[in-house]
Amino acid sequence: MFTGIVEEMGEVISLKKEGESITLTLSGPTASQGAQLGDSIAVNGVCLTITEMQENRLKFGVAPETMRRTNLGDLMPGDSVNLERSLPADGRLGGHFVQGHVDGTGTLVNRTEDGDALTITVAAPPELLRYMVPKGYIAVDGTSLTLIDVSETQFTFMLVAYTQQHIVLPNRQIGSRVNLEVDILAKYTEKFIQPSK
């Protein structure tokens, strides 16, 4: 379990393709603190398991299903990624419940400055937009954000100045893919109210 509060921007050291999978090596000084083999780290919002460690370097195996659902296959050495360690049982929930189970990707379509804030618009598929509501939660590349508007094709959110300086999203180009995880509570609610078959 994660909160969507990014702890640091790590750096991609290498990606090694192995069939439909990849081995991803990252540098993350903060994410490495106290980490052990088998621990979970959210990388751009994707829950990955540490398979090897050496000082500040962390290695992860990325399975074919994860490659299909996320933007991790778009990464290149030198790219920055959002990193968050899993939430300890006695930790503070500063964002919202984020599982690190990405539902799919959206596309960055617009950014507009509003004073020192930044309003960002992301196009997303209808099967994900159905779970979004204004002032609800969304995790974009693992960052817990509050939705402003939701339409049939896209959604918007705002980044305050502090957040802009601590996540990768403001540096993304228009047209870039972003990982999306909708609020798990919305999905459970839909399942519970659907008639039994």
N, C-alpha and C positions, 0 to 999 in steps of 0.2 A: 504494500500500500504506500502511496505517495500523496503529497499535498499539492503539487503543482507550483511550489515555490522553488525556483531554480537556485541551486547553491553556487554554481560556478559555470563559466563557459570553458569547456575543455577543448582540446585540439585533436583532430584525427591524425594519427601517426601513419597508419597503413591500413589497407583493405586487401585481403587476399581472397580471391574467388576460388571456391571449391564446388564445382557443379552449380547448383542453384542456391547455394549458401555462400556466406562470406565469413571470414575471421576478421574482426574489427579490433584494432589496437588504438587506444586513446591515451592522452596525457591528461590527468586530472588530479592535481595536488590535494584539493579539498575532498573530492569524492574518494580518494585513496585512503584518507585518514580513518583508521579503525576498520577498514574494509578487510574481508577475508574471502578466501576462495569459496564460491558458491553463493555469495551475497548478491542481492539484486541492486542494480543501479538503473535509473531511468536515463536513457540517452535519447535526447529529442523526444521525450515522452514515451519511449519504448522500454519496457521492463526487460533488461538483459541480465544474464548470470555471468559473474566473473569466473573465467576459466583459468586464467593465469595472471600473476601480478609480479611486478618488479619495480620497486620504489614507487614513483608517481604514475607508472604505466599500468593500464588495465587492458586485458584482452577478453573479448567476448565472441562466442559463436552466434551467428545470426541465421536462423532456419529459413527454409523456402517460404513458409507461410508468412513470416515476418517480413521478408523481402517483398512479397506481393502486396501486403497491406500498408507498408510504410514508405517513407522517403529515404531510408538508410542506404539503399542502393545508389542514390544520387550523390552520396558523399564522396569527397576527394581528399587526399592527404593535404593537410594544412587548413581544412575547413574547421570552423568552430561549431561546437555542439552544446546544447543545454544538458547539464548533469545535475541529478538529484539522488542522494542516497535514500534508501527506503526509510519509512517513518518508524522510529522506535515506539514500543508500546506506551511509553510515558512521554512521548513527544507532543508538541503543540501542533494542532491542525490549522496552519496559517492560511491555507488556500481552500480546496475542497477535496472530496474523496476522489483520488485519481489512482486507477489500478495499474496504469502502464500498459494496458491492453488496447492498442490503437484500433479504432473502428474503420479507419480509412484515411484518405488524404483529400485535401482541398487545394485550391490554387490561389495564390496571392494576386488580387486583381487591382487594388488601389491603396494608396496611402495619402493622407491629407494632414498637414500640420494644423493644430488648433492650439495656438499659444505655444507652450513648451510640451504639450501633449501631441500624440500621434494617433489618428483614427485610421484603422486598417480594415479593408474589406477583403473577404475570402469567399470565393465561389466553392460550393460544396454540393455533393449529390443529394437528391431528395430523401434518400433512405437515412441520411444523417441529419438533415435539416429538420426532419419531423420531430426530433428529440430536443430541439433548441427553442427557447422562448426568450423574449427580451428580459434582461436582468437575471437570466439564468446563468449557469456555468458552462464553460467549454475549456478543454485543455488543448492548446495549440503548440505543437512541438514541446509538450510537457509543461507549458506555462499555464497556470490557473488564471482564467480571464472571465470578466463579466461581459455578457452579450449586451449590445446596445439595441440593434435592430436585426430582425430575421425576416427574409423574404423567401419566395419560392426557389430562388437560385443562389442566394448568398447571405452572409451575415457580417456584421461589423462589431468591432470592439475598440477600446481606446487603451493606449499605453501611456502611463504617466512618465515623467522624465527619468525617475529612478529606474523603473523597469526597463526602459529603452537602453540604459547603460549596462544592464546585467543579463540580457538574453540575446539570442542570435537573430531574432525576427526582424528588427529594424534594418539589418544589413542584407536581408534577402532581396533579390531582384523581383520585380513584377513578373509573374509567370512561374515563380518557384512553387514547388509542391511543399505543403506543410502537413504534418501529422495531426490528426484530429481524434480526440476521445470525448465522446458525449457523456453527459451526466448519467452515471449508472442508475441513479434513482429513477430517471425518466424511463429507462428500458424496463426496469422491474415493475414500475407502475403500469406500463402498457401490458405486460404479460399477465399481471394479476387481474386486470379488468377485462381481458379478452375472454369471451365465453369458452367454456371447456368443450373439447371435441369428443 
